């Protein structure tokens, strides 16, 4: 199958294709593919092909299951992302609103900086798991996980942990449930 334009594609599934790869994408219009599942295709599942580009061209794949890639031509990359959902509660299970949530990738680059809502949730984030660059089958794999999450809220101990961001299955990213502990020192009204 050859895609000549890339808008938003959702839930494409191709398996057992042996006639030169499942998807070949060659265009100057780029977009995002959500929840694809391309497996057991030969010699690759997804190919980003075409002439050399003068500026960087990126195709983004969110929550996809794709076993192998091909890139031909220069200045191209495939950004394979997973969704990240975070819920923050205290140890008793009560939601913590307005907590600051920061996520850094394996290189220490901040990729998420947001706050929780009244339910303790952040807005779902799309975060890079692997960045494929260069040419070849497969191209160069730049793994961006494990990630580190830090959660801050006045009156609570800072929560920090490493986690592996991943696509659990086509359409399903990573969900973290964070439990925060109240700090031992709290201001008592009238005492300082």
Buried (B, 14 or more C-beta within 10 A) or exposed (E): EEBEEBEEBEEBEBEEBEEEBBBBBBBEEBBBBBBBBBBEBEEBBBBBBBEEEEEEBBBBBBBBBBBBBBBBBEEBBBBBBBBBBBBBBBEEEEBBBEBBBBBBBBEEEEBBEBBBBEEBBBEEBBBBBBBBBEBEEEBEEBEBBBBBBBBBBEEBEEBEEEBEBBBEEBBBBBEBEBBBEEEEEEEEEEEE
